[in-house]
Amino acid sequence: MPEPGVALAELHRVMRPGALLYVTVPQAWGLHYEPHDYYRYTKYGISHLLREAGFEVAEVRQMGGLFSYFAVRLIDLVVLRGLFPICDRLRLRRGRYRLAALAMLPFNLVFAPLSSMFDRLDPLNAYGWAVLAVRRDGQPAR
């Protein structure tokens, strides 16, 4: 979203006072939704944008961390640079995402719990943020 402040202000406008807004934002992630990949947010940045739009930030929670990021990027590398080119050579278009999910299932079953456990040791590197905000009464700050 090229103008997140504008979008948040519009959300504030259409929501009732006291309504809850749940937002998730990336902090560490490879390029995606190209060419419309605009920002990476810290907990401070997303909180600032929400307050500027007239929301009160009720809670901010870290999603994942360095170890989760590494596990996801490794899976992406295997799938995008390994499995999908093989599917392309075999002219297999339909079902390739299901095949990738099935092929990566053992890896996910092992590394997802381990990476979550190790992420707790490193609170400085977030994969993203989940934020719960409340629409304050009155007008937005902008």
N, CA, C and O of each residue as an XYZ file, in Angstrom:
568
protein
N       0.855     -1.159      0.000
C       0.000      0.000      0.000
C       0.910      1.234      0.000
O       1.674      1.445      0.942
N       0.828      2.030     -1.038
C       1.751      3.154     -1.148
C       1.511      4.261     -0.126
O       2.455      4.966      0.231
N       0.294      4.439      0.352
C      -0.026      5.503      1.308
C      -0.756      4.924      2.521
O      -1.972      5.079      2.636
N      -0.040      4.266      3.420
C      -0.717      3.623      4.552
C      -1.428      4.609      5.472
O      -2.461      4.270      6.049
N      -0.905      5.804      5.617
C      -1.558      6.808      6.459
C      -2.937      7.180      5.942
O      -3.877      7.349      6.719
N      -3.054      7.306      4.628
C      -4.338      7.635      4.009
C      -5.329      6.494      4.237
O      -6.488      6.734      4.577
N      -4.873      5.258      4.050
C      -5.742      4.097      4.248
C      -6.197      3.991      5.706
O      -7.362      3.697      5.971
N      -5.287      4.228      6.647
C      -5.654      4.161      8.064
C      -6.627      5.278      8.436
O      -7.537      5.068      9.238
N      -6.438      6.453      7.858
C      -7.363      7.557      8.116
C      -8.762      7.207      7.608
O      -9.757      7.540      8.252
N      -8.841      6.546      6.473
C     -10.139      6.141      5.928
C     -10.776      5.056      6.799
O     -11.984      5.073      7.033
N      -9.977      4.133      7.267
C     -10.504      3.124      8.196
C     -11.057      3.797      9.446
O     -12.134      3.447      9.927
N     -10.309      4.766      9.965
C     -10.766      5.494     11.151
C     -12.091      6.197     10.863
O     -12.984      6.213     11.709
N     -12.216      6.772      9.682
C     -13.430      7.513      9.319
C     -14.663      6.607      9.296
O     -15.732      7.008      9.756
N     -14.525      5.392      8.765
C     -15.697      4.529      8.585
C     -16.001      3.647      9.800
O     -17.068      3.037      9.868
N     -15.087      3.577     10.741
C     -15.310      2.742     11.928
C     -16.049      3.521     13.008
O     -15.927      4.742     13.105
N     -16.808      2.805     13.811
C     -17.492      3.415     14.941
C     -16.504      3.645     16.083
O     -15.531      2.901     16.212
N     -16.736      4.651     16.901
C     -15.899      4.834     18.094
C     -15.929      3.567     18.954
O     -16.986      2.981     19.186
N     -14.765      3.167     19.411
C     -14.639      1.965     20.221
C     -14.418      0.694     19.416
O     -14.131     -0.357     19.989
N     -14.549      0.775     18.080
C     -14.344     -0.390     17.231
C     -12.871     -0.802     17.254
O     -11.981      0.031     17.425
N     -12.635     -2.094     17.081
C     -11.280     -2.638     17.091
C     -10.755     -2.820     15.668
O     -11.495     -3.192     14.756
N      -9.485     -2.555     15.505
C      -8.799     -2.775     14.233
C      -7.628     -3.704     14.499
O      -6.803     -3.438     15.373
N      -7.555     -4.792     13.746
C      -6.448     -5.737     13.860
C      -5.632     -5.629     12.574
O      -6.163     -5.814     11.479
N      -4.349     -5.331     12.711
C      -3.471     -5.121     11.569
C      -2.233     -5.986     11.740
O      -1.689     -6.092     12.839
N      -1.788     -6.605     10.649
C      -0.488     -7.263     10.654
C       0.371     -6.606      9.583
O      -0.110     -6.267      8.502
N       1.646     -6.431      9.901
C       2.575     -5.801      8.970
C       3.892     -6.564      8.973
O       4.277     -7.139      9.991
N       4.591     -6.570      7.827
C       5.884     -7.238      7.766
C       7.003     -6.352      8.297
O       6.931     -5.126      8.226
N       8.028     -6.990      8.825
C       9.254     -6.255      9.110
C      10.397     -6.889      8.332
O      11.178     -6.187      7.689
N      10.498     -8.186      8.384
C      11.544     -8.892      7.647
C      10.867     -9.842      6.666
O      10.175    -10.776      7.069
N      11.073     -9.595      5.381
C      10.438    -10.442      4.367
C      11.072    -10.119      3.042
O      11.481     -8.980      2.812
N      11.163    -11.083      2.178
C      11.679    -10.838      0.846
C      10.666    -10.050      0.029
O       9.529     -9.857      0.461
N      11.068     -9.603     -1.131
C      10.150     -8.866     -1.999
C       8.938     -9.736     -2.320
O       9.070    -10.927     -2.604
N       7.768     -9.131     -2.270
C       6.533     -9.830     -2.621
C       5.531     -8.819     -3.159
O       5.686     -7.614     -2.964
N       4.520     -9.312     -3.827
C       3.508     -8.467     -4.474
C       4.157     -7.402     -5.365
O       3.674     -6.275     -5.473
N       5.251     -7.792     -5.991
C       5.965     -6.852     -6.856
C       5.058     -6.408     -7.999
O       4.313     -7.237     -8.521
N       5.084     -5.191     -8.397
C       5.965     -4.105     -7.981
C       5.360     -3.249     -6.869
O       5.749     -2.092     -6.716
N       4.440     -3.774     -6.106
C       3.744     -2.983     -5.083
C       4.179     -3.366     -3.669
O       3.339     -3.519     -2.783
N       5.458     -3.518     -3.458
C       6.020     -3.837     -2.144
C       6.715     -2.572     -1.649
O       7.811     -2.249     -2.108
N       6.078     -1.842     -0.701
C       6.536     -0.501     -0.361
C       7.263     -0.365      0.968
O       8.193      0.435      1.065
N       6.873     -1.118      2.000
C       7.390     -0.814      3.333
C       7.691     -2.068      4.145
O       7.176     -3.155      3.881
N       8.536     -1.872      5.129
C       8.768     -2.804      6.237
C       8.559     -1.978      7.493
O       9.093     -0.873      7.595
N       7.805     -2.480      8.438
C       7.407     -1.696      9.604
C       8.059     -2.202     10.885
O       8.147     -3.408     11.113
N       8.507     -1.284     11.706
C       8.885     -1.633     13.071
C       7.634     -1.471     13.927
O       6.634     -0.912     13.476
N       7.694     -1.961     15.159
C       6.544     -1.774     16.048
C       6.317     -0.286     16.327
O       5.189      0.146     16.566
N       7.384      0.475     16.293
C       7.266      1.913     16.529
C       6.640      2.618     15.325
O       5.835      3.537     15.484
N       7.011      2.187     14.137
C       6.486      2.804     12.922
C       4.994      2.571     12.745
O       4.255      3.509     12.448
N       4.539      1.333     12.923
C       3.115      1.048     12.746
C       2.306      1.695     13.868
O       1.193      2.167     13.634
N       2.850      1.723     15.074
C       2.154      2.384     16.179
C       2.005      3.875     15.904
O       0.951      4.453     16.171
N       3.040      4.495     15.378
C       3.003      5.921     15.035
C       1.932      6.192     13.979
O       1.138      7.123     14.123
N       1.909      5.385     12.923
C       0.919      5.575     11.863
C      -0.505      5.435     12.393
O      -1.392      6.197     12.009
N      -0.720      4.470     13.267
C      -2.058      4.269     13.835
C      -2.467      5.442     14.721
O      -3.602      5.912     14.644
N      -1.555      5.914     15.556
C      -1.872      7.066     16.420
C      -2.160      8.317     15.587
O      -3.079      9.076     15.893
N      -1.366      8.523     14.532
C      -1.579      9.676     13.662
C      -2.946      9.635     12.989
O      -3.532     10.678     12.697
N      -3.453      8.424     12.743
C      -4.756      8.273     12.094
C      -5.905      8.348     13.087
O      -7.070      8.312     12.691
N      -5.585      8.452     14.387
C      -6.634      8.602     15.389
C      -6.937      7.352     16.181
O      -7.922      7.314     16.918
N      -6.115      6.331     16.047
C      -6.324      5.099     16.792
C      -5.504      5.095     18.078
O      -4.469      5.754     18.171
N      -5.974      4.357     19.048
C      -5.212      4.090     20.257
C      -4.687      2.667     20.138
O      -5.464      1.734     19.933
N      -3.385      2.496     20.263
C      -2.781      1.172     20.151
C      -2.984      0.436     21.471
O      -2.484      0.860     22.513
N      -3.718     -0.662     21.418
C      -4.018     -1.435     22.616
C      -2.942     -2.495     22.875
O      -2.572     -2.748     24.021
N      -2.444     -3.111     21.793
C      -1.461     -4.180     21.972
C      -0.652     -4.360     20.691
O      -1.182     -4.257     19.584
N       0.633     -4.629     20.862
C       1.524     -4.925     19.741
C       2.241     -6.225     20.078
O       2.874     -6.344     21.127
N       2.135     -7.195     19.180
C       2.804     -8.483     19.402
C       3.725     -8.810     18.240
O       3.393     -8.623     17.069
N       4.881     -9.301     18.609
C       5.856     -9.727     17.614
C       5.391    -11.036     16.987
O       4.928    -11.942     17.680
N       5.522    -11.121     15.661
C       5.262    -12.377     14.949
C       6.608    -12.917     14.484
O       7.294    -12.297     13.671
N       6.970    -14.066     15.004
C       8.202    -14.705     14.576
C       9.434    -13.892     14.877
O       9.392    -12.904     15.609
N      10.533    -14.328     14.296
C      11.801    -13.667     14.512
C      12.827    -14.151     13.517
O      12.484    -14.625     12.434
N      14.073    -14.030     13.883
C      15.184    -14.361     13.005
C      15.148    -15.824     12.562
O      15.396    -16.117     11.393
N      14.847    -16.733     13.467
C      14.858    -18.156     13.143
C      13.673    -18.535     12.253
O      13.811    -19.358     11.348
N      12.509    -17.932     12.512
C      11.353    -18.155     11.632
C      11.639    -17.617     10.244
O      11.322    -18.255      9.240
N      12.241    -16.437     10.198
C      12.587    -15.837      8.923
C      13.521    -16.751      8.133
O      13.317    -16.974      6.940
N      14.536    -17.271      8.796
C      15.485    -18.163      8.133
C      14.779    -19.409      7.607
O      15.029    -19.826      6.476
N      13.902    -20.007      8.407
C      13.190    -21.221      7.995
C      12.299    -20.946      6.783
O      12.277    -21.737      5.839
N      11.571    -19.839      6.803
C      10.674    -19.506      5.691
C      11.474    -19.202      4.431
O      11.111    -19.656      3.346
N      12.541    -18.450      4.558
C      13.354    -18.116      3.382
C      14.003    -19.367      2.794
O      14.140    -19.477      1.576
N      14.405    -20.311      3.649
C      14.981    -21.567      3.162
C      13.938    -22.368      2.389
O      14.238    -22.928      1.335
N      12.722    -22.422      2.906
C      11.638    -23.112      2.199
C      11.374    -22.423      0.855
O      11.223    -23.087     -0.170
N      11.322    -21.097      0.870
C      11.120    -20.353     -0.381
C      12.205    -20.681     -1.404
O      11.922    -20.885     -2.585
N      13.437    -20.729     -0.937
C      14.551    -21.020     -1.827
C      14.411    -22.409     -2.447
O      14.598    -22.574     -3.652
N      14.088    -23.391     -1.637
C      13.936    -24.763     -2.132
C      12.785    -24.851     -3.129
O      12.911    -25.475     -4.182
N      11.670    -24.224     -2.791
C      10.487    -24.296     -3.652
C      10.677    -23.491     -4.928
O      10.469    -24.010     -6.025
N      11.072    -22.217     -4.796
C      11.137    -21.330     -5.959
C      12.317    -21.620     -6.886
O      12.207    -21.462     -8.102
N      13.436    -22.042     -6.317
C      14.630    -22.286     -7.140
C      14.868    -23.766     -7.430
O      15.684    -24.111     -8.285
N      14.159    -24.637     -6.720
C      14.354    -26.064     -6.928
C      13.124    -26.759     -7.488
O      13.148    -27.273     -8.607
N      12.060    -26.773     -6.717
C      10.859    -27.531     -7.084
C      10.111    -26.923     -8.277
O       9.724    -27.652     -9.191
N       9.903    -25.612     -8.282
C       9.136    -24.995     -9.365
C       9.836    -25.101    -10.720
O       9.160    -25.340    -11.721
N      11.164    -24.933    -10.798
C      11.809    -25.151    -12.104
C      11.643    -26.590    -12.610
O      11.512    -26.816    -13.813
N      11.648    -27.550    -11.695
C      11.404    -28.946    -12.104
C       9.979    -29.083    -12.642
O       9.751    -29.736    -13.660
N       9.025    -28.461    -11.947
C       7.632    -28.486    -12.420
C       7.513    -27.831    -13.788
O       6.764    -28.308    -14.640
N       8.246    -26.741    -14.006
C       8.213    -26.055    -15.302
C       8.741    -26.964    -16.412
O       8.168    -27.017    -17.501
N       9.826    -27.673    -16.136
C      10.390    -28.583    -17.142
C       9.432    -29.714    -17.469
O       9.386    -30.193    -18.602
N       8.666    -30.139    -16.471
C       7.684    -31.212    -16.676
C       6.344    -30.673    -17.180
O       5.389    -31.429    -17.364
N       6.287    -29.349    -17.401
C       5.067    -28.664    -17.849
C       3.899    -28.901    -16.883
O       2.744    -29.037    -17.286
N       4.247    -28.944    -15.606
C       3.244    -29.123    -14.554
C       2.912    -27.753    -13.967
O       3.698    -27.188    -13.206
N       1.758    -27.234    -14.322
C       1.332    -25.916    -13.838
C       0.307    -26.055    -12.719
O       0.436    -25.430    -11.666
N      -0.698    -26.869    -12.952
C      -1.756    -27.028    -11.949
C      -1.255    -27.914    -10.820
O      -0.617    -28.940    -11.053
N      -1.551    -27.507     -9.606
C      -1.214    -28.321     -8.445
C       0.198    -28.149     -7.919
O       0.589    -28.839     -6.978
N       0.967    -27.250     -8.500
C       2.358    -27.117     -8.060
C       2.472    -26.568     -6.645
O       3.414    -26.913     -5.931
N       1.529    -25.716     -6.221
C       1.570    -25.196     -4.855
C       1.187    -26.297     -3.854
O       1.736    -26.369     -2.754
N       0.249    -27.140     -4.250
C      -0.096    -28.284     -3.386
C       1.079    -29.249     -3.279
O       1.379    -29.760     -2.200
N       1.735    -29.489     -4.398
C       2.916    -30.351     -4.402
C       4.009    -29.768     -3.511
O       4.652    -30.496     -2.756
N       4.218    -28.455     -3.601
C       5.228    -27.801     -2.766
C       4.867    -27.914     -1.291
O       5.734    -28.179     -0.458
N       3.591    -27.716     -0.960
C       3.161    -27.834      0.438
C       3.387    -29.245      0.948
O       3.838    -29.434      2.078
N       3.084    -30.221      0.137
C       3.283    -31.616      0.534
C       4.771    -31.949      0.678
O       5.175    -32.625      1.624
N       5.571    -31.472     -0.260
C       7.014    -31.740     -0.218
C       7.671    -31.080      0.990
O       8.610    -31.637      1.559
N       7.198    -29.914      1.387
C       7.795    -29.176      2.493
C       7.181    -29.527      3.851
O       7.642    -29.034      4.880
N       6.155    -30.366      3.864
C       5.486    -30.705      5.122
C       6.443    -31.269      6.173
O       6.401    -30.811      7.315
N       7.303    -32.241      5.848
C       8.229    -32.728      6.887
C       9.140    -31.628      7.438
O       9.394    -31.563      8.641
N       9.618    -30.779      6.556
C      10.473    -29.669      6.975
C       9.700    -28.741      7.911
O      10.214    -28.332      8.952
N       8.467    -28.413      7.536
C       7.641    -27.536      8.373
C       7.334    -28.157      9.729
O       7.324    -27.459     10.743
N       7.086    -29.453      9.754
C       6.762    -30.113     11.017
C       7.934    -30.095     11.989
O       7.741    -30.095     13.204
N       9.142    -30.079     11.453
C      10.325    -30.052     12.307
C      10.745    -28.623     12.634
O      10.957    -28.289     13.800
N      10.865    -27.787     11.618
C      11.451    -26.462     11.815
C      10.493    -25.404     12.345
O      10.937    -24.452     12.987
N       9.214    -25.539     12.102
C       8.278    -24.526     12.625
C       8.306    -24.494     14.154
O       8.461    -23.417     14.729
N       8.163    -25.630     14.829
C       8.230    -25.562     16.296
C       9.605    -25.151     16.818
O       9.699    -24.415     17.800
N      10.661    -25.617     16.173
C      12.013    -25.257     16.621
C      12.282    -23.770     16.431
O      12.820    -23.114     17.323
N      11.908    -23.240     15.270
C      12.167    -21.816     15.030
C      11.349    -20.952     15.982
O      11.836    -19.923     16.451
N      10.114    -21.354     16.275
C       9.302    -20.598     17.238
C       9.947    -20.587     18.612
O       9.947    -19.569     19.304
N      10.495    -21.729     18.997
C      11.154    -21.829     20.300
C      12.389    -20.911     20.353
O      12.589    -20.187     21.329
N      13.204    -20.949     19.304
C      14.418    -20.139     19.287
C      14.120    -18.648     19.098
O      14.891    -17.802     19.553
N      13.004    -18.318     18.428
C      12.632    -16.917     18.250
C      12.450    -16.211     19.591
O      12.694    -15.008     19.693
N      12.032    -16.929     20.597
C      11.820    -16.327     21.925
C      13.127    -15.836     22.548
O      13.117    -14.995     23.448
N      14.241    -16.364     22.065
C      15.547    -15.959     22.596
C      16.025    -14.638     21.998
O      16.963    -14.027     22.508
N      15.385    -14.203     20.926
C      15.844    -13.017     20.211
C      14.681    -12.052     19.985
O      14.039    -12.104     18.936
N      14.397    -11.168     20.951
C      13.261    -10.251     20.799
C      13.526     -9.058     19.882
O      12.620     -8.259     19.644
N      14.738     -8.920     19.367
C      15.076     -7.756     18.547
C      14.759     -7.926     17.068
O      14.596     -6.934     16.357
N      14.669     -9.152     16.595
C      14.426     -9.398     15.176
C      13.031     -9.957     14.980
O      12.778    -11.121     15.291
N      12.135     -9.148     14.473
C      10.753     -9.569     14.254
C      10.537     -9.930     12.797
O      11.112     -9.317     11.898
N       9.713    -10.918     12.579
C       9.274    -11.304     11.249
C       8.186    -10.344     10.790
O       8.038    -10.063      9.601
N       7.431     -9.851     11.762
C       6.363     -8.896     11.515
C       5.702     -8.541     12.827
O       6.144     -8.972     13.893
N       4.639     -7.753     12.749
C       3.943     -7.301     13.949
C       2.446     -7.463     13.776
O       1.901     -7.222     12.699
N       1.792     -7.872     14.843
C       0.333     -7.920     14.909
C      -0.081     -6.839     15.897
O       0.414     -6.793     17.023
N      -0.990     -5.974     15.470
C      -1.360     -4.817     16.280
C      -2.878     -4.779     16.439
O      -3.627     -4.931     15.475
N      -3.304     -4.575     17.671
C      -4.708     -4.353     17.972
C      -4.849     -2.890     18.364
O      -4.190     -2.415     19.289
N      -5.720     -2.182     17.647
C      -5.926     -0.758     17.900
C      -7.411     -0.492     18.080
O      -8.259     -1.255     17.617
N      -7.704      0.600     18.757
C      -9.081      0.995     19.037
C      -9.319      2.362     18.424
O      -8.484      3.260     18.535
N     -10.473      2.511     17.772
C     -10.822      3.828     17.227
C     -11.246      4.707     18.384
O     -12.220      4.420     19.080
N     -10.494      5.790     18.580
C     -10.823      6.741     19.631
C     -12.017      7.565     19.209
O     -12.311      7.696     18.020
N     -12.698      8.115     20.186
C     -13.779      9.060     19.899
C     -13.176     10.322     19.327
O     -12.024     10.650     19.609
N     -13.925     11.012     18.548
C     -13.452     12.273     17.991
C     -12.795     12.100     16.652
O     -12.927     11.055     16.015
N     -12.093     13.113     16.225
C     -11.502     13.170     14.901
C     -10.074     12.631     14.922
O      -9.400     12.683     15.951
N      -9.610     12.107     13.770
C      -8.220     11.662     13.699
C      -7.272     12.847     13.840
O      -7.659     14.001     13.655
N      -6.030     12.535     14.169
C      -5.015     13.575     14.380
C      -4.713     14.337     13.101
O      -4.288     15.490     13.174
N      -4.912     13.748     11.951
C      -4.590     14.410     10.674
C      -5.680     15.322     10.242
O      -5.575     15.957      9.193
